């Protein structure tokens, strides 16, 4: 993990909780690609030709990286625009932040390779964000 996310979030006064909310929406338990959650994220990344990357984040072993351009291709443009506006950062910067943290967030949300169900509670990402923030 790089200190990039920590540097960015450190410069976004008060935006840490907003970014955590975005991550929870992406990896929280929900059904359907538009609803978010791991199942939706899998569908979005597979539709963008990134199935091997996201599957590596779920299973054991090394997490394959993704680029900001790949994240941009996988996620709906209107969603990225809304999140970018919410955080007050350019979409390119948000895509880079997500490229850095998504592999770790999905890995964290799928312990032992188990995909959370709709009835599962949202994963606690505070520890993961703390690692990126260096706290």
TORVEXLO-890834 format. One record per atom (N, C-alpha, C, O): residue number from 0; residue in three letters; x, y, z. Coordinates in Angstrom, 2 decimals, padded with zeros to 5 digits. Layout:
# residues N
PT, NUM, ALA, X, Y, Z .
...
//
This chain:
# residues 135
PT, 0, UNK, 000.84, -001.18, 000.00 .
PT, 0, UNK, 000.00, 000.00, 000.00 .
PT, 0, UNK, 000.88, 001.24, 000.00 .
PT, 0, UNK, 001.91, 001.30, 000.68 .
PT, 1, UNK, 000.47, 002.20, -000.76 .
PT, 1, UNK, 001.23, 003.44, -000.78 .
PT, 1, UNK, 000.63, 004.44, 000.20 .
PT, 1, UNK, -000.48, 004.24, 000.71 .
PT, 2, UNK, 001.36, 005.48, 000.45 .
PT, 2, UNK, 000.85, 006.54, 001.30 .
PT, 2, UNK, -000.02, 007.52, 000.53 .
PT, 2, UNK, -000.46, 008.53, 001.07 .
PT, 3, UNK, -000.27, 007.22, -000.76 .
PT, 3, UNK, -001.03, 008.12, -001.61 .
PT, 3, UNK, -002.41, 008.41, -001.04 .
PT, 3, UNK, -002.82, 009.56, -000.97 .
PT, 4, UNK, -003.13, 007.37, -000.62 .
PT, 4, UNK, -004.48, 007.56, -000.08 .
PT, 4, UNK, -004.41, 008.40, 001.18 .
PT, 4, UNK, -005.22, 009.31, 001.36 .
PT, 5, UNK, -003.46, 008.10, 002.05 .
PT, 5, UNK, -003.32, 008.88, 003.27 .
PT, 5, UNK, -003.05, 010.34, 002.98 .
PT, 5, UNK, -003.61, 011.22, 003.64 .
PT, 6, UNK, -002.19, 010.61, 002.01 .
PT, 6, UNK, -001.89, 011.99, 001.65 .
PT, 6, UNK, -003.13, 012.70, 001.11 .
PT, 6, UNK, -003.41, 013.84, 001.46 .
PT, 7, UNK, -003.86, 012.00, 000.25 .
PT, 7, UNK, -005.06, 012.60, -000.35 .
PT, 7, UNK, -006.12, 012.84, 000.72 .
PT, 7, UNK, -006.65, 013.95, 000.83 .
PT, 8, UNK, -006.43, 011.81, 001.49 .
PT, 8, UNK, -007.46, 011.97, 002.51 .
PT, 8, UNK, -007.05, 012.97, 003.58 .
PT, 8, UNK, -007.89, 013.70, 004.11 .
PT, 9, UNK, -005.76, 013.02, 003.89 .
PT, 9, UNK, -005.28, 014.01, 004.84 .
PT, 9, UNK, -005.53, 015.42, 004.35 .
PT, 9, UNK, -005.76, 016.33, 005.15 .
PT, 10, UNK, -005.47, 015.62, 003.04 .
PT, 10, UNK, -005.72, 016.92, 002.45 .
PT, 10, UNK, -007.20, 017.23, 002.25 .
PT, 10, UNK, -007.56, 018.36, 001.92 .
PT, 11, UNK, -008.04, 016.24, 002.44 .
PT, 11, UNK, -009.48, 016.44, 002.28 .
PT, 11, UNK, -010.11, 016.58, 003.66 .
PT, 11, UNK, -010.73, 015.65, 004.16 .
PT, 12, UNK, -009.94, 017.72, 004.25 .
PT, 12, UNK, -010.43, 017.94, 005.61 .
PT, 12, UNK, -011.88, 017.49, 005.74 .
PT, 12, UNK, -012.76, 017.99, 005.05 .
PT, 13, UNK, -012.11, 016.55, 006.64 .
PT, 13, UNK, -013.45, 016.07, 006.91 .
PT, 13, UNK, -014.01, 015.10, 005.88 .
PT, 13, UNK, -015.15, 014.67, 006.02 .
PT, 14, UNK, -013.24, 014.74, 004.85 .
PT, 14, UNK, -013.76, 013.86, 003.80 .
PT, 14, UNK, -013.50, 012.39, 004.07 .
PT, 14, UNK, -014.00, 011.54, 003.33 .
PT, 15, UNK, -012.73, 012.08, 005.09 .
PT, 15, UNK, -012.47, 010.68, 005.40 .
PT, 15, UNK, -013.75, 009.88, 005.58 .
PT, 15, UNK, -013.89, 008.79, 005.00 .
PT, 16, UNK, -014.72, 010.40, 006.37 .
PT, 16, UNK, -015.98, 009.67, 006.50 .
PT, 16, UNK, -016.74, 009.54, 005.18 .
PT, 16, UNK, -017.39, 008.52, 004.94 .
PT, 17, UNK, -016.67, 010.54, 004.33 .
PT, 17, UNK, -017.35, 010.47, 003.03 .
PT, 17, UNK, -016.72, 009.40, 002.17 .
PT, 17, UNK, -017.43, 008.64, 001.50 .
PT, 18, UNK, -015.39, 009.32, 002.17 .
PT, 18, UNK, -014.71, 008.29, 001.39 .
PT, 18, UNK, -015.03, 006.91, 001.96 .
PT, 18, UNK, -015.22, 005.96, 001.21 .
PT, 19, UNK, -015.08, 006.79, 003.29 .
PT, 19, UNK, -015.46, 005.52, 003.91 .
PT, 19, UNK, -016.86, 005.12, 003.49 .
PT, 19, UNK, -017.13, 003.94, 003.27 .
PT, 20, UNK, -017.77, 006.09, 003.37 .
PT, 20, UNK, -019.13, 005.81, 002.92 .
PT, 20, UNK, -019.15, 005.30, 001.49 .
PT, 20, UNK, -019.93, 004.40, 001.16 .
PT, 21, UNK, -018.31, 005.86, 000.66 .
PT, 21, UNK, -018.21, 005.40, -000.73 .
PT, 21, UNK, -017.71, 003.97, -000.77 .
PT, 21, UNK, -018.26, 003.13, -001.49 .
PT, 22, UNK, -016.67, 003.69, 000.01 .
PT, 22, UNK, -016.15, 002.31, 000.05 .
PT, 22, UNK, -017.20, 001.33, 000.57 .
PT, 22, UNK, -017.34, 000.23, 000.05 .
PT, 23, UNK, -017.93, 001.74, 001.59 .
PT, 23, UNK, -018.97, 000.87, 002.15 .
PT, 23, UNK, -020.04, 000.62, 001.10 .
PT, 23, UNK, -020.55, -000.50, 000.99 .
PT, 24, UNK, -020.38, 001.64, 000.33 .
PT, 24, UNK, -021.36, 001.46, -000.73 .
PT, 24, UNK, -020.84, 000.48, -001.78 .
PT, 24, UNK, -021.60, -000.34, -002.29 .
PT, 25, UNK, -019.56, 000.55, -002.09 .
PT, 25, UNK, -018.98, -000.32, -003.10 .
PT, 25, UNK, -018.86, -001.77, -002.64 .
PT, 25, UNK, -019.13, -002.69, -003.40 .
PT, 26, UNK, -018.44, -001.97, -001.39 .
PT, 26, UNK, -018.17, -003.34, -000.93 .
PT, 26, UNK, -019.16, -003.84, 000.11 .
PT, 26, UNK, -019.05, -004.98, 000.57 .
PT, 27, UNK, -020.13, -003.00, 000.50 .
PT, 27, UNK, -021.15, -003.43, 001.45 .
PT, 27, UNK, -022.03, -004.49, 000.84 .
PT, 27, UNK, -022.06, -004.66, -000.38 .
PT, 28, UNK, -022.75, -005.21, 001.67 .
PT, 28, UNK, -023.62, -006.27, 001.19 .
PT, 28, UNK, -024.85, -005.67, 000.54 .
PT, 28, UNK, -025.65, -005.00, 001.19 .
PT, 29, UNK, -025.01, -005.92, -000.74 .
PT, 29, UNK, -026.19, -005.48, -001.49 .
PT, 29, UNK, -026.26, -006.33, -002.75 .
PT, 29, UNK, -025.27, -006.96, -003.13 .
PT, 30, UNK, -027.40, -006.35, -003.38 .
PT, 30, UNK, -027.50, -007.16, -004.59 .
PT, 30, UNK, -027.57, -006.27, -005.82 .
PT, 30, UNK, -028.05, -005.14, -005.76 .
PT, 31, UNK, -027.10, -006.80, -006.93 .
PT, 31, UNK, -027.20, -006.10, -008.21 .
PT, 31, UNK, -026.10, -005.09, -008.42 .
PT, 31, UNK, -025.62, -004.46, -007.48 .
PT, 32, UNK, -025.71, -004.93, -009.68 .
PT, 32, UNK, -024.62, -004.02, -010.01 .
PT, 32, UNK, -024.93, -002.58, -009.64 .
PT, 32, UNK, -024.03, -001.85, -009.21 .
PT, 33, UNK, -026.17, -002.16, -009.79 .
PT, 33, UNK, -026.51, -000.78, -009.48 .
PT, 33, UNK, -026.66, -000.54, -007.99 .
PT, 33, UNK, -026.57, 000.59, -007.53 .
PT, 34, UNK, -026.90, -001.61, -007.22 .
PT, 34, UNK, -027.10, -001.47, -005.78 .
PT, 34, UNK, -025.78, -001.41, -005.04 .
PT, 34, UNK, -025.75, -000.99, -003.88 .
PT, 35, UNK, -024.70, -001.82, -005.66 .
PT, 35, UNK, -023.41, -001.84, -005.00 .
PT, 35, UNK, -023.14, -003.18, -004.37 .
PT, 35, UNK, -023.75, -004.18, -004.73 .
PT, 36, UNK, -022.24, -003.19, -003.45 .
PT, 36, UNK, -021.87, -004.43, -002.80 .
PT, 36, UNK, -020.94, -005.26, -003.66 .
PT, 36, UNK, -020.71, -004.96, -004.83 .
PT, 37, UNK, -020.42, -006.30, -003.05 .
PT, 37, UNK, -019.48, -007.17, -003.75 .
PT, 37, UNK, -020.10, -007.79, -005.01 .
PT, 37, UNK, -019.46, -007.78, -006.07 .
PT, 38, UNK, -021.32, -008.34, -004.94 .
PT, 38, UNK, -021.88, -008.93, -006.16 .
PT, 38, UNK, -021.98, -007.91, -007.31 .
PT, 38, UNK, -021.67, -008.24, -008.46 .
PT, 39, UNK, -022.40, -006.70, -007.02 .
PT, 39, UNK, -022.48, -005.67, -008.05 .
PT, 39, UNK, -021.11, -005.28, -008.57 .
PT, 39, UNK, -020.93, -005.07, -009.77 .
PT, 40, UNK, -020.16, -005.17, -007.66 .
PT, 40, UNK, -018.80, -004.81, -008.05 .
PT, 40, UNK, -018.18, -005.89, -008.93 .
PT, 40, UNK, -017.50, -005.58, -009.91 .
PT, 41, UNK, -018.42, -007.15, -008.59 .
PT, 41, UNK, -017.92, -008.26, -009.42 .
PT, 41, UNK, -018.49, -008.12, -010.83 .
PT, 41, UNK, -017.75, -008.21, -011.80 .
PT, 42, UNK, -019.80, -007.91, -010.93 .
PT, 42, UNK, -020.43, -007.78, -012.25 .
PT, 42, UNK, -019.84, -006.62, -013.04 .
PT, 42, UNK, -019.56, -006.76, -014.23 .
PT, 43, UNK, -019.66, -005.49, -012.38 .
PT, 43, UNK, -019.12, -004.32, -013.07 .
PT, 43, UNK, -017.70, -004.57, -013.57 .
PT, 43, UNK, -017.37, -004.23, -014.71 .
PT, 44, UNK, -016.87, -005.17, -012.74 .
PT, 44, UNK, -015.49, -005.41, -013.14 .
PT, 44, UNK, -015.40, -006.50, -014.20 .
PT, 44, UNK, -014.58, -006.41, -015.12 .
PT, 45, UNK, -016.23, -007.53, -014.09 .
PT, 45, UNK, -016.23, -008.58, -015.11 .
PT, 45, UNK, -016.71, -008.01, -016.45 .
PT, 45, UNK, -016.15, -008.34, -017.49 .
PT, 46, UNK, -017.73, -007.16, -016.43 .
PT, 46, UNK, -018.22, -006.55, -017.67 .
PT, 46, UNK, -017.18, -005.66, -018.31 .
PT, 46, UNK, -017.21, -005.44, -019.52 .
PT, 47, UNK, -016.26, -005.14, -017.53 .
PT, 47, UNK, -015.17, -004.30, -018.04 .
PT, 47, UNK, -013.93, -005.12, -018.41 .
PT, 47, UNK, -012.89, -004.56, -018.73 .
PT, 48, UNK, -014.05, -006.46, -018.35 .
PT, 48, UNK, -012.91, -007.32, -018.68 .
PT, 48, UNK, -011.90, -007.44, -017.56 .
PT, 48, UNK, -010.74, -007.79, -017.82 .
PT, 49, UNK, -012.30, -007.16, -016.33 .
PT, 49, UNK, -011.38, -007.18, -015.19 .
PT, 49, UNK, -011.74, -008.27, -014.19 .
PT, 49, UNK, -011.50, -008.13, -012.99 .
PT, 50, UNK, -012.32, -009.36, -014.69 .
PT, 50, UNK, -012.73, -010.46, -013.81 .
PT, 50, UNK, -011.58, -011.08, -013.05 .
PT, 50, UNK, -011.73, -011.41, -011.87 .
PT, 51, UNK, -010.43, -011.25, -013.70 .
PT, 51, UNK, -009.30, -011.88, -013.01 .
PT, 51, UNK, -008.79, -011.00, -011.87 .
PT, 51, UNK, -008.36, -011.51, -010.84 .
PT, 52, UNK, -008.84, -009.68, -012.06 .
PT, 52, UNK, -008.39, -008.78, -011.01 .
PT, 52, UNK, -009.31, -008.89, -009.79 .
PT, 52, UNK, -008.84, -009.10, -008.67 .
PT, 53, UNK, -010.61, -008.75, -009.99 .
PT, 53, UNK, -011.50, -008.75, -008.84 .
PT, 53, UNK, -011.55, -010.13, -008.19 .
PT, 53, UNK, -011.68, -010.22, -006.96 .
PT, 54, UNK, -011.45, -011.19, -008.96 .
PT, 54, UNK, -011.44, -012.52, -008.36 .
PT, 54, UNK, -010.19, -012.72, -007.50 .
PT, 54, UNK, -010.23, -013.44, -006.50 .
PT, 55, UNK, -009.08, -012.09, -007.89 .
PT, 55, UNK, -007.86, -012.21, -007.08 .
PT, 55, UNK, -008.01, -011.51, -005.74 .
PT, 55, UNK, -007.36, -011.89, -004.77 .
PT, 56, UNK, -008.87, -010.50, -005.66 .
PT, 56, UNK, -009.09, -009.77, -004.42 .
PT, 56, UNK, -009.97, -010.59, -003.48 .
PT, 56, UNK, -009.89, -010.44, -002.26 .
PT, 57, UNK, -010.80, -011.45, -004.04 .
PT, 57, UNK, -011.72, -012.26, -003.24 .
PT, 57, UNK, -011.04, -013.52, -002.73 .
PT, 57, UNK, -011.19, -013.87, -001.57 .
PT, 58, UNK, -010.30, -014.19, -003.57 .
PT, 58, UNK, -009.65, -015.42, -003.19 .
PT, 58, UNK, -008.37, -015.17, -002.41 .
PT, 58, UNK, -007.97, -014.03, -002.19 .
PT, 59, UNK, -007.74, -016.26, -002.00 .
PT, 59, UNK, -006.47, -016.15, -001.30 .
PT, 59, UNK, -005.37, -015.79, -002.29 .
PT, 59, UNK, -005.56, -015.89, -003.50 .
PT, 60, UNK, -004.26, -015.40, -001.78 .
PT, 60, UNK, -003.13, -015.07, -002.63 .
PT, 60, UNK, -003.01, -013.59, -002.89 .
PT, 60, UNK, -003.66, -012.76, -002.25 .
PT, 61, UNK, -002.17, -013.29, -003.85 .
PT, 61, UNK, -001.85, -011.89, -004.16 .
PT, 61, UNK, -003.02, -011.18, -004.84 .
PT, 61, UNK, -003.68, -011.76, -005.71 .
PT, 62, UNK, -003.25, -009.94, -004.45 .
PT, 62, UNK, -004.27, -009.10, -005.09 .
PT, 62, UNK, -003.66, -008.45, -006.33 .
PT, 62, UNK, -002.68, -007.72, -006.23 .
PT, 63, UNK, -004.26, -008.72, -007.49 .
PT, 63, UNK, -003.78, -008.09, -008.71 .
PT, 63, UNK, -004.16, -006.61, -008.69 .
PT, 63, UNK, -005.24, -006.26, -008.24 .
PT, 64, UNK, -003.27, -005.76, -009.17 .
PT, 64, UNK, -003.56, -004.32, -009.17 .
PT, 64, UNK, -004.50, -003.92, -010.29 .
PT, 64, UNK, -004.68, -004.66, -011.26 .
PT, 65, UNK, -005.10, -002.75, -010.15 .
PT, 65, UNK, -005.86, -002.11, -011.22 .
PT, 65, UNK, -005.37, -000.68, -011.34 .
PT, 65, UNK, -004.81, -000.12, -010.40 .
PT, 66, UNK, -005.61, -000.11, -012.50 .
PT, 66, UNK, -005.23, 001.28, -012.72 .
PT, 66, UNK, -006.46, 002.18, -012.56 .
PT, 66, UNK, -007.60, 001.71, -012.52 .
PT, 67, UNK, -006.21, 003.45, -012.47 .
PT, 67, UNK, -007.30, 004.42, -012.40 .
PT, 67, UNK, -008.17, 004.34, -013.66 .
PT, 67, UNK, -009.39, 004.46, -013.58 .
PT, 68, UNK, -007.55, 004.12, -014.81 .
PT, 68, UNK, -008.31, 004.00, -016.06 .
PT, 68, UNK, -009.21, 002.77, -016.03 .
PT, 68, UNK, -010.34, 002.82, -016.53 .
PT, 69, UNK, -008.73, 001.67, -015.45 .
PT, 69, UNK, -009.55, 000.46, -015.35 .
PT, 69, UNK, -010.73, 000.68, -014.40 .
PT, 69, UNK, -011.84, 000.22, -014.68 .
PT, 70, UNK, -010.49, 001.36, -013.30 .
PT, 70, UNK, -011.58, 001.67, -012.37 .
PT, 70, UNK, -012.62, 002.53, -013.07 .
PT, 70, UNK, -013.83, 002.31, -012.93 .
PT, 71, UNK, -012.15, 003.52, -013.82 .
PT, 71, UNK, -013.05, 004.40, -014.56 .
PT, 71, UNK, -013.88, 003.63, -015.58 .
PT, 71, UNK, -015.05, 003.93, -015.78 .
PT, 72, UNK, -013.27, 002.63, -016.22 .
PT, 72, UNK, -013.98, 001.82, -017.20 .
PT, 72, UNK, -015.00, 000.90, -016.54 .
PT, 72, UNK, -016.02, 000.57, -017.14 .
PT, 73, UNK, -014.74, 000.47, -015.30 .
PT, 73, UNK, -015.60, -000.49, -014.63 .
PT, 73, UNK, -016.79, 000.14, -013.92 .
PT, 73, UNK, -017.86, -000.46, -013.86 .
PT, 74, UNK, -016.62, 001.33, -013.40 .
PT, 74, UNK, -017.68, 001.95, -012.61 .
PT, 74, UNK, -018.49, 002.93, -013.45 .
PT, 74, UNK, -017.95, 003.56, -014.36 .
PT, 75, UNK, -019.78, 003.07, -013.13 .
PT, 75, UNK, -020.63, 003.98, -013.91 .
PT, 75, UNK, -020.13, 005.43, -013.83 .
PT, 75, UNK, -019.84, 005.92, -012.74 .
PT, 76, UNK, -020.02, 006.10, -014.97 .
PT, 76, UNK, -019.50, 007.48, -014.99 .
PT, 76, UNK, -020.31, 008.43, -014.11 .
PT, 76, UNK, -019.75, 009.31, -013.46 .
PT, 77, UNK, -021.63, 008.25, -014.09 .
PT, 77, UNK, -022.45, 009.14, -013.27 .
PT, 77, UNK, -022.18, 008.93, -011.78 .
PT, 77, UNK, -022.26, 009.87, -010.99 .
PT, 78, UNK, -021.85, 007.70, -011.39 .
PT, 78, UNK, -021.53, 007.42, -009.99 .
PT, 78, UNK, -020.19, 008.04, -009.62 .
PT, 78, UNK, -020.07, 008.67, -008.57 .
PT, 79, UNK, -019.20, 007.88, -010.49 .
PT, 79, UNK, -017.90, 008.50, -010.23 .
PT, 79, UNK, -018.03, 010.02, -010.14 .
PT, 79, UNK, -017.40, 010.66, -009.30 .
PT, 80, UNK, -018.85, 010.60, -011.01 .
PT, 80, UNK, -019.05, 012.05, -010.99 .
PT, 80, UNK, -019.68, 012.50, -009.67 .
PT, 80, UNK, -019.28, 013.51, -009.09 .
PT, 81, UNK, -020.68, 011.76, -009.21 .
PT, 81, UNK, -021.35, 012.11, -007.95 .
PT, 81, UNK, -020.39, 012.00, -006.77 .
PT, 81, UNK, -020.35, 012.88, -005.91 .
PT, 82, UNK, -019.61, 010.92, -006.73 .
PT, 82, UNK, -018.65, 010.74, -005.63 .
PT, 82, UNK, -017.57, 011.81, -005.69 .
PT, 82, UNK, -017.16, 012.34, -004.66 .
PT, 83, UNK, -017.11, 012.11, -006.89 .
PT, 83, UNK, -016.08, 013.13, -007.06 .
PT, 83, UNK, -016.56, 014.47, -006.53 .
PT, 83, UNK, -015.84, 015.18, -005.83 .
PT, 84, UNK, -017.80, 014.80, -006.86 .
PT, 84, UNK, -018.38, 016.05, -006.37 .
PT, 84, UNK, -018.53, 016.03, -004.86 .
PT, 84, UNK, -018.25, 017.02, -004.19 .
PT, 85, UNK, -018.96, 014.90, -004.31 .
PT, 85, UNK, -019.13, 014.77, -002.86 .
PT, 85, UNK, -017.82, 014.98, -002.12 .
PT, 85, UNK, -017.79, 015.62, -001.07 .
PT, 86, UNK, -016.74, 014.45, -002.68 .
PT, 86, UNK, -015.42, 014.58, -002.04 .
PT, 86, UNK, -014.71, 015.87, -002.41 .
PT, 86, UNK, -013.77, 016.28, -001.73 .
PT, 87, UNK, -015.15, 016.51, -003.49 .
PT, 87, UNK, -014.49, 017.74, -003.92 .
PT, 87, UNK, -013.15, 017.49, -004.57 .
PT, 87, UNK, -012.23, 018.31, -004.44 .
PT, 88, UNK, -013.02, 016.36, -005.27 .
PT, 88, UNK, -011.77, 016.03, -005.96 .
PT, 88, UNK, -012.09, 015.72, -007.42 .
PT, 88, UNK, -013.21, 015.31, -007.73 .
PT, 89, UNK, -011.12, 015.90, -008.31 .
PT, 89, UNK, -011.33, 015.52, -009.71 .
PT, 89, UNK, -011.59, 014.01, -009.84 .
PT, 89, UNK, -011.10, 013.23, -009.03 .
PT, 90, UNK, -012.36, 013.63, -010.85 .
PT, 90, UNK, -012.67, 012.21, -011.05 .
PT, 90, UNK, -011.41, 011.37, -011.23 .
PT, 90, UNK, -011.36, 010.23, -010.77 .
PT, 91, UNK, -010.41, 011.92, -011.88 .
PT, 91, UNK, -009.16, 011.17, -012.09 .
PT, 91, UNK, -008.49, 010.84, -010.75 .
PT, 91, UNK, -007.95, 009.75, -010.56 .
PT, 92, UNK, -008.55, 011.81, -009.84 .
PT, 92, UNK, -007.95, 011.60, -008.51 .
PT, 92, UNK, -008.75, 010.55, -007.73 .
PT, 92, UNK, -008.17, 009.69, -007.08 .
PT, 93, UNK, -010.07, 010.62, -007.80 .
PT, 93, UNK, -010.91, 009.64, -007.14 .
PT, 93, UNK, -010.65, 008.25, -007.71 .
PT, 93, UNK, -010.54, 007.28, -006.95 .
PT, 94, UNK, -010.54, 008.14, -009.02 .
PT, 94, UNK, -010.27, 006.84, -009.65 .
PT, 94, UNK, -008.93, 006.28, -009.17 .
PT, 94, UNK, -008.81, 005.07, -008.94 .
PT, 95, UNK, -007.94, 007.14, -009.01 .
PT, 95, UNK, -006.63, 006.69, -008.51 .
PT, 95, UNK, -006.75, 006.21, -007.06 .
PT, 95, UNK, -006.16, 005.20, -006.69 .
PT, 96, UNK, -007.51, 006.95, -006.26 .
PT, 96, UNK, -007.72, 006.55, -004.87 .
PT, 96, UNK, -008.40, 005.17, -004.81 .
PT, 96, UNK, -007.99, 004.29, -004.05 .
PT, 97, UNK, -009.42, 005.00, -005.62 .
PT, 97, UNK, -010.14, 003.71, -005.63 .
PT, 97, UNK, -009.25, 002.59, -006.16 .
PT, 97, UNK, -009.32, 001.46, -005.67 .
PT, 98, UNK, -008.42, 002.88, -007.16 .
PT, 98, UNK, -007.50, 001.86, -007.68 .
PT, 98, UNK, -006.54, 001.38, -006.60 .
PT, 98, UNK, -006.17, 000.20, -006.56 .
PT, 99, UNK, -006.13, 002.29, -005.74 .
PT, 99, UNK, -005.21, 001.94, -004.65 .
PT, 99, UNK, -005.89, 001.12, -003.56 .
PT, 99, UNK, -005.30, 000.17, -003.04 .
PT, 100, UNK, -007.12, 001.49, -003.21 .
PT, 100, UNK, -007.73, 000.89, -002.02 .
PT, 100, UNK, -008.71, -000.24, -002.31 .
PT, 100, UNK, -008.90, -001.11, -001.46 .
PT, 101, UNK, -009.35, -000.25, -003.48 .
PT, 101, UNK, -010.35, -001.29, -003.75 .
PT, 101, UNK, -009.83, -002.72, -003.59 .
PT, 101, UNK, -010.52, -003.54, -002.98 .
PT, 102, UNK, -008.64, -003.05, -004.11 .
PT, 102, UNK, -008.18, -004.43, -003.91 .
PT, 102, UNK, -008.12, -004.82, -002.43 .
PT, 102, UNK, -008.47, -005.95, -002.06 .
PT, 103, UNK, -007.69, -003.89, -001.58 .
PT, 103, UNK, -007.60, -004.17, -000.15 .
PT, 103, UNK, -008.97, -004.20, 000.50 .
PT, 103, UNK, -009.23, -005.02, 001.38 .
PT, 104, UNK, -009.87, -003.29, 000.07 .
PT, 104, UNK, -011.21, -003.24, 000.65 .
PT, 104, UNK, -012.00, -004.49, 000.32 .
PT, 104, UNK, -012.67, -005.05, 001.19 .
PT, 105, UNK, -011.92, -004.95, -000.93 .
PT, 105, UNK, -012.64, -006.18, -001.31 .
PT, 105, UNK, -012.04, -007.37, -000.59 .
PT, 105, UNK, -012.78, -008.23, -000.10 .
PT, 106, UNK, -010.73, -007.43, -000.51 .
PT, 106, UNK, -010.06, -008.52, 000.21 .
PT, 106, UNK, -010.51, -008.53, 001.67 .
PT, 106, UNK, -010.79, -009.59, 002.24 .
PT, 107, UNK, -010.58, -007.36, 002.27 .
PT, 107, UNK, -010.99, -007.21, 003.67 .
PT, 107, UNK, -012.45, -007.62, 003.87 .
PT, 107, UNK, -012.80, -008.21, 004.89 .
PT, 108, UNK, -013.30, -007.31, 002.89 .
PT, 108, UNK, -014.73, -007.58, 002.99 .
PT, 108, UNK, -015.10, -009.02, 002.65 .
PT, 108, UNK, -016.24, -009.44, 002.84 .
PT, 109, UNK, -014.14, -009.79, 002.15 .
PT, 109, UNK, -014.40, -011.18, 001.76 .
PT, 109, UNK, -013.43, -012.13, 002.47 .
PT, 109, UNK, -012.64, -012.81, 001.81 .
PT, 110, UNK, -013.49, -012.18, 003.80 .
PT, 110, UNK, -012.57, -013.06, 004.51 .
PT, 110, UNK, -012.78, -014.51, 004.07 .
PT, 110, UNK, -013.92, -014.95, 003.91 .
PT, 111, UNK, -011.71, -015.21, 003.88 .
PT, 111, UNK, -011.72, -016.61, 003.46 .
PT, 111, UNK, -012.41, -016.79, 002.12 .
PT, 111, UNK, -012.89, -017.89, 001.82 .
PT, 112, UNK, -012.46, -015.74, 001.31 .
PT, 112, UNK, -013.05, -015.84, -000.02 .
PT, 112, UNK, -014.56, -015.93, -000.05 .
PT, 112, UNK, -015.14, -016.31, -001.06 .
PT, 113, UNK, -015.20, -015.60, 001.06 .
PT, 113, UNK, -016.66, -015.68, 001.15 .
PT, 113, UNK, -017.25, -014.32, 000.80 .
PT, 113, UNK, -016.94, -013.31, 001.42 .
PT, 114, UNK, -018.12, -014.32, -000.22 .
PT, 114, UNK, -018.78, -013.09, -000.65 .
PT, 114, UNK, -019.96, -012.82, 000.28 .
PT, 114, UNK, -020.80, -013.70, 000.47 .
PT, 115, UNK, -020.02, -011.63, 000.86 .
PT, 115, UNK, -021.13, -011.33, 001.78 .
PT, 115, UNK, -022.47, -011.37, 001.05 .
PT, 115, UNK, -022.57, -011.04, -000.13 .
PT, 116, UNK, -023.50, -011.79, 001.78 .
PT, 116, UNK, -024.84, -011.85, 001.22 .
PT, 116, UNK, -025.57, -010.56, 001.51 .
PT, 116, UNK, -025.08, -009.69, 002.23 .
PT, 117, UNK, -026.75, -010.44, 000.93 .
PT, 117, UNK, -027.57, -009.24, 001.12 .
PT, 117, UNK, -027.89, -009.03, 002.60 .
PT, 117, UNK, -028.01, -007.90, 003.05 .
PT, 118, UNK, -028.02, -010.12, 003.35 .
PT, 118, UNK, -028.38, -010.00, 004.76 .
PT, 118, UNK, -027.18, -009.75, 005.66 .
PT, 118, UNK, -027.34, -009.51, 006.86 .
PT, 119, UNK, -025.98, -009.79, 005.10 .
PT, 119, UNK, -024.77, -009.53, 005.88 .
PT, 119, UNK, -024.69, -008.06, 006.24 .
PT, 119, UNK, -025.19, -007.20, 005.52 .
PT, 120, UNK, -024.05, -007.79, 007.37 .
PT, 120, UNK, -023.83, -006.38, 007.71 .
PT, 120, UNK, -022.68, -005.84, 006.88 .
PT, 120, UNK, -021.83, -006.59, 006.40 .
PT, 121, UNK, -022.66, -004.54, 006.71 .
PT, 121, UNK, -021.60, -003.90, 005.95 .
PT, 121, UNK, -020.27, -004.12, 006.66 .
PT, 121, UNK, -020.21, -004.10, 007.89 .
PT, 122, UNK, -019.20, -004.35, 005.89 .
PT, 122, UNK, -017.90, -004.58, 006.51 .
PT, 122, UNK, -017.40, -003.33, 007.22 .
PT, 122, UNK, -017.69, -002.21, 006.81 .
PT, 123, UNK, -016.66, -003.54, 008.29 .
PT, 123, UNK, -016.04, -002.42, 009.01 .
PT, 123, UNK, -014.74, -002.07, 008.30 .
PT, 123, UNK, -013.78, -002.84, 008.33 .
PT, 124, UNK, -014.72, -000.93, 007.67 .
PT, 124, UNK, -013.55, -000.51, 006.90 .
PT, 124, UNK, -012.69, 000.48, 007.65 .
PT, 124, UNK, -011.72, 001.00, 007.09 .
PT, 125, UNK, -013.02, 000.77, 008.91 .
PT, 125, UNK, -012.27, 001.77, 009.66 .
PT, 125, UNK, -010.81, 001.35, 009.85 .
PT, 125, UNK, -009.92, 002.19, 009.73 .
PT, 126, UNK, -010.57, 000.09, 010.13 .
PT, 126, UNK, -009.19, -000.37, 010.30 .
PT, 126, UNK, -008.40, -000.27, 009.01 .
PT, 126, UNK, -007.22, 000.09, 009.02 .
PT, 127, UNK, -009.05, -000.59, 007.91 .
PT, 127, UNK, -008.39, -000.51, 006.61 .
PT, 127, UNK, -008.05, 000.94, 006.28 .
PT, 127, UNK, -006.93, 001.23, 005.85 .
PT, 128, UNK, -008.99, 001.84, 006.48 .
PT, 128, UNK, -008.71, 003.26, 006.22 .
PT, 128, UNK, -007.63, 003.79, 007.15 .
PT, 128, UNK, -006.81, 004.61, 006.74 .
PT, 129, UNK, -007.63, 003.33, 008.39 .
PT, 129, UNK, -006.60, 003.75, 009.33 .
PT, 129, UNK, -005.21, 003.37, 008.84 .
PT, 129, UNK, -004.25, 004.13, 009.00 .
PT, 130, UNK, -005.09, 002.17, 008.23 .
PT, 130, UNK, -003.80, 001.74, 007.69 .
PT, 130, UNK, -003.36, 002.68, 006.58 .
PT, 130, UNK, -002.19, 003.05, 006.50 .
PT, 131, UNK, -004.30, 003.08, 005.71 .
PT, 131, UNK, -003.95, 004.00, 004.62 .
PT, 131, UNK, -003.63, 005.38, 005.14 .
PT, 131, UNK, -002.82, 006.09, 004.54 .
PT, 132, UNK, -004.25, 005.77, 006.24 .
PT, 132, UNK, -004.01, 007.11, 006.80 .
PT, 132, UNK, -002.80, 007.12, 007.71 .
PT, 132, UNK, -002.39, 008.18, 008.18 .
PT, 133, UNK, -002.23, 005.95, 007.98 .
PT, 133, UNK, -001.04, 005.87, 008.81 .
PT, 133, UNK, -001.33, 006.11, 010.27 .
PT, 133, UNK, -000.46, 006.60, 011.00 .
PT, 134, UNK, -002.54, 005.77, 010.73 .
PT, 134, UNK, -002.92, 005.99, 012.13 .
PT, 134, UNK, -002.88, 004.70, 012.88 .
PT, 134, UNK, -003.17, 004.67, 014.08 .
//
